[in-house]
Amino acid sequence: MAQFLFEADLHGLLKLDTPIPNAPPARWQRKAKESGPGPSPVGVSPMKPANRSHSSSKTPSKTPGKSGSKIQSTPTKPGGDRYIPNRSTMQMEMANFLLTKENDPAEDSPTKKEQQKAWAVNLNGFDVEEAKILRLSGKPQNAPEGYQNNLKVLYSQKMTPGSSRKTNRYIPSNPDRILDAPEIRNDYYLNLIDWSSQNFLAVALDNSVYLWNHATGEIIQLLQMDHPDVYISSVSWIKEGNYLAVGTSSAEVQLWDIQHSGSRAVPTFSSLCSGARNGHIHHHDVRVAEHHVATLAGHTQEVCGLKWSLDGRYLASGGNDNLVNVWPCTQGGGGDFAPIQTFTQHQGAVKAVAWCPWQTNVLATGGGTSDRHIRIWNVCSGACLSTVDTHSQVCSILWSTNYKELISGHGFAQNQLVIWKYPTMAKVAELQGHTARILNLTMSPDGTTVASAAADETLRLWRCFEMDPMKKKEKEKANCAKSSIIHQSIR
């Protein structure tokens, strides 16, 4: 029985001329109702249009200017075939506010951001901003404090930090000359080379001292220690370049006059300083027989580096106790002397000390393997002006006289020389070639060439501060103008 009822219903639905029950009235039926009271058309079906009169107010069946006709679809809801908004029911002010707010990127207050973050954490269990995988703009977020990466790094070899600005001058990456230095002692605490103002390079090789004339290439053996167990620990020229001070491992300081066939003579200068293994610094007046003037006790371990400022007002000392002391100039007499500044920030032995040639109160120091930092100090205020991590042992530092730069020599793992821009401390160039750690650096009198002595028993000369010919002429003209002004003022 149910099957017959289903077939009857299906047959009734498939009849096209039967009116659909519960369906919205057709358009012609709505038009008939809107035209007013009157007899409704009988026998009119949607498939057979009735003979109705068309007025000018009716919508034309054809679009003007177009050929052909289109059958308009019957709307599924009553109310016409066009949407005409009713402005009285719309919130125009609210819409205008929302559009203006989208165009104006006003930042939320910190309090509102904290509230939104708290709501997100309470609702989602995490902060939505931190859960973002991809950001289309803005800087990347830093890792949260205490974050540890599960990937274990077995070995990492970092290069020194690079400079964002490239230098405009050409710096050769290969040494200009390589000299043999057999039997040079691989000792971090020794100072084995120095370049004089008369263009002689002094090199200490075990128990001997050699002089190399840069102009002629001639090599002279200045001295050799009598006892084979005694070695040379330090060599240093005076400013005039005619006297050489030689320190030995037997706690002896010798003065040599190279202008008189390497004889020992009485010099014309007065002050001489030497550092000892017990941490003391001794002042000597070499013009008198009782030459010992004063003792400076500021280090508890071996003194590694000593350097006078260019104006002679300060003496900087670095020690194996990780300290840097700045001493005032002593003019003889006894009594206790105290440093005017003591810097304790280094975490390793300090051998590299160098004074800035154009700022007499600026000092550069470098730490050993446990520290690996270069620090720039203002000795007047005691402030640290700059710090850079070199990622390797700092063995020596030199300031350039031709550029606002400084150069440092390093040990493991690169054994390289690095040129730094001052005061930004950005890396300008990196010079590689030594196969063992660099022990000392020294600069030629014209300021263009740096000599490096390394534990690979070689001396390498790097022309890294050569001036442009035009700038060199301008500098010479400026120096000539200054000298003429001085002569005019004296006259």
C-alpha positions in Angstrom: 0.0 0.0 0.0 2.8 2.4 0.9 4.4 1.7 -2.5 1.2 2.9 -4.3 1.1 6.1 -2.2 4.7 6.9 -3.1 4.1 6.4 -6.8 1.0 8.6 -6.6 3.0 11.4 -4.9 5.8 11.1 -7.4 3.3 11.2 -10.3 1.8 14.3 -8.9 5.1 16.1 -8.5 6.1 15.3 -12.1 3.0 17.0 -13.5 4.2 20.4 -14.8 0.7 21.9 -15.1 -0.2 21.2 -11.5 0.4 24.2 -9.1 3.2 23.6 -6.6 1.8 23.6 -3.1 3.4 26.0 -0.4 5.4 27.8 -3.1 5.8 31.6 -3.3 3.4 33.3 -5.7 4.7 33.9 -9.2 5.5 37.3 -10.5 2.3 37.7 -12.6 0.3 36.8 -9.5 2.0 39.4 -7.4 1.5 42.0 -10.1 -2.2 41.1 -10.3 -2.6 41.6 -6.5 -0.7 44.9 -6.6 -2.9 46.3 -9.5 -5.8 46.5 -7.1 -9.0 44.7 -6.3 -10.7 43.0 -9.3 -11.4 39.7 -10.7 -8.4 37.5 -10.8 -7.5 36.0 -14.2 -8.9 32.5 -14.5 -7.2 29.9 -16.5 -4.0 31.7 -16.8 -0.9 29.5 -16.3 2.8 30.4 -16.3 3.4 28.4 -19.4 0.6 30.3 -21.3 1.0 34.1 -20.9 -2.2 36.0 -20.6 -3.3 39.0 -22.8 -2.4 41.8 -20.4 -2.0 45.4 -21.4 1.5 46.9 -20.9 1.9 50.3 -19.5 4.9 52.7 -19.4 5.5 51.9 -15.7 6.1 48.3 -16.3 9.6 46.9 -16.6 10.4 46.3 -20.3 11.0 42.7 -21.4 14.0 43.7 -23.6 17.0 45.8 -22.7 17.2 48.8 -24.9 20.2 48.7 -27.3 20.6 44.9 -27.2 19.3 42.4 -29.6 17.7 39.2 -28.5 15.7 38.5 -25.4 16.6 37.0 -22.1 14.2 35.1 -19.9 14.4 36.6 -16.4 14.6 34.1 -13.6 11.8 34.1 -11.0 13.0 35.4 -7.7 13.0 32.8 -4.9 11.8 35.4 -2.3 9.1 38.0 -2.5 10.1 41.6 -2.6 11.2 42.5 -6.1 14.2 41.8 -8.3 16.3 44.7 -7.1 17.9 45.6 -3.8 17.3 49.1 -2.7 18.9 49.9 0.7 17.0 51.6 3.4 19.3 54.2 4.9 17.2 54.7 8.0 17.9 51.2 9.2 21.7 51.4 8.5 24.5 52.5 11.0 26.5 54.8 8.7 28.5 56.3 11.5 29.6 52.9 12.7 30.6 51.9 9.2 32.6 55.1 8.7 34.4 54.5 12.1 35.4 51.0 11.2 36.7 52.0 7.7 38.7 54.8 9.2 40.1 52.6 11.9 41.4 50.1 9.3 43.2 52.8 7.4 44.8 54.3 10.6 47.4 51.9 12.0 47.2 53.1 15.6 49.2 51.0 18.0 47.5 49.6 21.0 48.6 50.7 24.5 50.8 48.4 26.5 47.9 47.8 29.0 45.5 46.7 26.2 48.2 44.4 24.7 48.7 42.8 28.1 45.0 42.2 28.4 44.7 40.7 25.0 47.7 38.4 25.7 46.1 37.3 29.0 42.8 36.5 27.3 44.6 34.6 24.6 46.5 32.5 27.1 43.4 31.8 29.2 41.3 30.9 26.1 43.8 29.0 23.9 46.4 28.0 26.5 49.2 29.8 24.6 50.0 33.3 23.2 48.8 33.7 19.6 51.6 36.1 18.7 54.3 33.6 19.9 52.5 30.7 18.0 52.9 32.4 14.6 55.0 30.3 12.2 55.5 32.9 9.4 55.9 36.6 9.7 55.6 38.7 6.6 57.0 41.9 8.1 59.0 43.1 11.0 62.1 41.7 12.7 62.3 38.1 13.8 61.5 37.4 17.4 64.3 36.5 19.8 64.4 33.2 21.5 62.8 33.2 25.0 65.1 33.5 28.0 66.5 30.1 29.1 65.8 28.5 25.7 68.2 25.6 24.9 68.6 24.0 21.5 68.5 20.2 21.7 70.9 19.9 18.7 74.3 19.4 20.1 77.2 21.3 18.5 80.4 19.2 18.4 82.7 21.9 17.0 82.2 25.4 15.7 84.9 27.6 14.3 83.8 31.2 14.2 85.3 33.9 12.1 85.8 37.4 13.5 82.8 39.7 13.2 82.6 41.3 9.8 82.1 44.9 8.9 78.9 46.1 7.4 80.7 48.8 5.5 83.3 47.9 2.9 86.6 49.7 2.7 87.3 51.8 -0.3 91.1 51.1 -0.4 92.9 48.0 -1.6 94.5 45.9 1.1 96.8 43.1 -0.2 95.8 39.7 1.3 99.3 38.2 0.8 102.5 39.3 2.5 104.9 41.6 0.7 107.9 39.6 1.9 108.5 36.4 4.0 111.7 36.0 6.1 113.0 33.0 7.9 113.2 33.1 11.7 114.7 29.8 12.8 114.7 28.9 16.5 112.3 31.7 17.5 110.8 30.9 20.9 107.1 30.0 21.0 106.4 31.9 24.2 103.3 34.1 24.6 105.0 36.3 27.2 108.1 37.4 25.2 108.5 40.5 23.0 110.8 39.4 20.2 110.7 42.0 17.4 110.8 45.8 17.1 111.2 48.3 14.2 113.3 51.4 14.7 112.8 54.9 13.3 116.1 54.3 11.3 114.4 51.4 9.5 116.2 48.6 11.3 114.2 45.5 12.3 115.5 43.8 15.5 114.7 40.1 15.9 115.5 37.9 18.9 116.1 34.3 17.9 116.6 32.2 21.0 119.9 33.5 22.5 120.8 35.9 19.6 119.7 39.3 18.3 119.8 40.1 14.6 119.3 43.4 12.8 117.7 43.5 9.3 118.1 46.7 7.3 114.8 47.1 5.4 116.4 49.5 2.9 119.3 47.4 1.8 118.3 43.9 3.0 121.5 43.5 5.0 121.4 41.2 8.1 123.7 41.9 11.1 124.1 39.7 14.1 124.2 42.1 17.0 124.8 39.8 19.9 124.8 36.2 21.2 124.5 35.2 24.8 127.5 33.4 26.3 125.5 30.9 28.3 123.4 28.6 26.1 120.5 28.4 28.7 120.0 32.1 28.7 117.6 33.4 26.0 116.4 36.8 24.8 113.1 37.8 26.3 112.5 41.3 24.9 113.9 43.9 22.5 112.9 47.5 22.2 114.2 50.6 20.4 114.3 54.1 21.8 112.4 56.8 19.9 115.5 58.1 18.0 116.3 54.6 16.8 120.0 54.5 17.7 119.8 52.5 21.0 118.4 49.1 21.5 117.4 47.7 24.9 117.7 43.9 25.2 116.1 41.9 28.1 117.3 38.4 29.0 115.9 35.5 30.9 118.6 36.0 33.5 117.0 39.2 34.7 119.4 41.4 32.9 118.8 44.5 30.7 121.5 45.5 28.2 121.7 48.7 26.1 123.4 48.6 22.7 124.5 51.4 20.4 124.2 50.3 16.8 125.9 53.4 15.4 129.2 52.4 17.0 129.5 48.8 15.7 127.1 47.4 18.3 129.1 48.5 21.3 127.7 49.1 24.8 127.6 52.9 25.4 126.1 55.4 27.7 122.9 56.7 26.0 121.6 60.3 26.1 118.1 59.4 27.2 117.2 59.0 30.9 114.3 56.7 31.7 114.1 53.0 31.1 111.4 50.6 32.4 111.5 46.8 32.7 109.0 44.3 33.9 109.8 41.2 36.0 108.3 37.8 36.6 107.4 38.7 40.2 105.0 41.4 38.9 107.3 44.4 39.7 108.2 47.2 37.3 111.6 48.8 37.7 112.4 52.4 36.7 116.0 53.2 35.8 118.0 56.4 35.1 120.7 55.1 32.8 122.8 58.3 33.0 124.0 57.6 36.6 125.7 54.6 38.2 123.0 54.1 40.8 120.5 53.7 38.0 117.5 52.1 39.9 115.0 54.9 40.6 111.7 53.3 41.6 109.8 50.0 41.8 106.1 49.8 40.8 104.3 47.0 42.6 100.8 46.6 41.0 100.8 43.0 39.6 100.8 39.8 41.5 102.1 37.7 38.6 104.4 38.1 35.6 104.4 41.4 33.7 103.6 40.7 30.0 103.4 44.1 28.3 104.8 47.6 28.9 104.1 50.7 26.8 104.7 54.4 27.3 102.2 56.9 25.9 103.4 59.1 23.1 103.4 62.2 25.3 105.3 60.4 28.1 102.7 61.0 30.7 101.5 57.5 31.3 102.9 54.0 31.4 100.5 51.1 30.7 101.3 47.6 32.0 99.5 44.3 31.4 100.1 41.2 33.5 99.4 37.5 33.8 97.0 38.3 36.7 94.5 39.7 34.1 95.1 43.3 35.2 95.8 46.4 33.3 97.5 49.3 35.3 98.1 52.8 34.1 100.9 54.5 36.0 101.9 58.2 36.1 105.3 59.4 34.9 107.8 59.2 37.8 110.5 61.8 38.0 112.9 60.0 40.3 112.8 59.8 44.1 111.7 57.1 46.4 108.4 56.3 48.0 105.4 54.2 47.0 103.7 54.6 43.6 100.1 53.7 42.9 98.4 53.4 39.5 95.9 56.0 38.5 93.7 53.4 36.8 93.4 49.6 37.2 91.2 47.7 34.7 90.0 44.3 35.8 87.5 43.4 33.0 89.9 41.0 31.2 89.5 37.3 31.9 93.0 36.3 30.7 96.6 37.4 30.6 97.1 40.9 29.0 100.1 41.2 26.8 98.8 43.4 24.0 98.8 47.1 25.0 99.0 50.0 22.6 98.4 53.8 22.9 96.4 55.7 20.3 98.6 58.1 18.3 96.0 60.8 17.8 94.3 60.5 21.2 96.9 60.3 23.9 94.5 59.2 26.6 93.0 56.3 24.7 94.5 52.8 25.3 93.8 49.5 23.6 94.4 46.2 25.4 93.9 42.6 24.3 93.4 39.4 26.4 94.7 35.9 26.1 93.0 32.6 25.4 90.7 32.8 28.3 89.5 36.3 27.4 89.9 36.9 23.6 88.6 40.5 23.8 90.0 43.8 22.6 89.0 46.7 24.9 89.4 50.4 24.3 89.9 52.6 27.4 89.8 56.2 28.3 92.5 56.4 31.0 91.4 59.8 32.2 87.8 58.8 33.1 88.4 55.0 33.4 85.6 54.3 31.0 85.6 51.3 28.6 84.9 53.0 25.2 84.5 49.8 23.2 84.7 46.0 23.4 84.9 43.4 20.7 85.1 39.6 20.9 87.8 38.4 18.5 87.1 34.6 19.1 90.9 33.9 19.5 93.9 34.8 21.6 95.1 38.4 21.2 98.9 38.5 21.1 99.6 42.0 19.9 97.9 45.3 19.0 99.2 48.2 16.9 97.5 51.6 16.0 97.9 52.9 12.4 99.3 56.4 11.9 97.9 56.7 8.4 94.3 55.6 9.1 91.8 55.6 12.0 92.4 51.9 12.3 94.2 49.3 14.5 95.6 45.9 13.7 95.7 42.9 16.0 97.6 39.6 15.8 96.0 36.3 17.0 96.6 32.7 17.9 94.4 29.7 17.6 92.4 28.9 15.5 93.0 31.2 12.5 96.5 32.6 13.4 95.5 35.8 11.5 95.9 39.5 11.5 92.7 41.6 11.7 92.4 45.3 10.8 89.7 47.1 12.8 88.0 50.4 12.1 88.1 52.9 15.0 85.9 53.7 16.8 83.2 51.4 15.5 85.5 48.3 15.8 84.2 46.9 12.6 86.4 44.5 10.8 88.1 46.0 7.7 90.2 43.1 6.5 91.6 39.8 7.7 95.2 38.7 6.7 95.9 35.0 6.8 99.1 33.1 6.0 100.8 32.0 9.3 100.4 28.4 10.2 101.1 28.9 13.9 100.1 31.6 16.4 101.4 35.1 16.0 103.8 36.2 18.8 104.4 39.9 18.0 103.6 42.8 15.7 105.7 45.9 14.9 105.3 48.7 12.4 107.6 50.4 9.9 108.6 54.0 10.6 106.5 55.3 7.7 103.4 53.5 9.0 102.7 51.5 5.8 104.1 48.0 6.7 103.4 45.7 9.6 105.9 42.9 10.5 104.5 39.8 12.2 106.6 37.1 14.0 104.9 33.8 14.5 105.7 30.4 16.0 105.9 28.9 12.5 109.5 30.5 12.4 108.7 33.1 9.8 108.5 36.9 9.6 105.9 38.3 7.3 105.7 41.9 6.1 102.2 43.2 5.2 101.7 46.4 3.3 98.3 47.0 4.7 98.4 50.7 5.6 99.9 52.1 2.4 98.5 55.6 1.6 97.0 56.7 -1.6 99.5 58.8 -3.6 97.2 61.8 -3.7 96.5 61.7 0.1 100.2 61.2 0.7 101.0 64.4 -1.1 98.3 66.3 0.7 99.7 65.0 4.1 103.2 66.1 3.1 102.0 69.5 2.1 100.1 69.8 5.4 103.3 68.9 7.3 105.3 71.4 5.4 102.8 74.1 6.1 102.9 73.3 9.8 106.7 73.4 9.9 106.8 76.8 8.1 104.3 78.2 10.6 106.5 77.0 13.4 109.6 78.6 11.9 107.7 81.9 11.3 106.6 82.0 15.0 110.2 81.3 16.2 111.5 84.2 14.1 
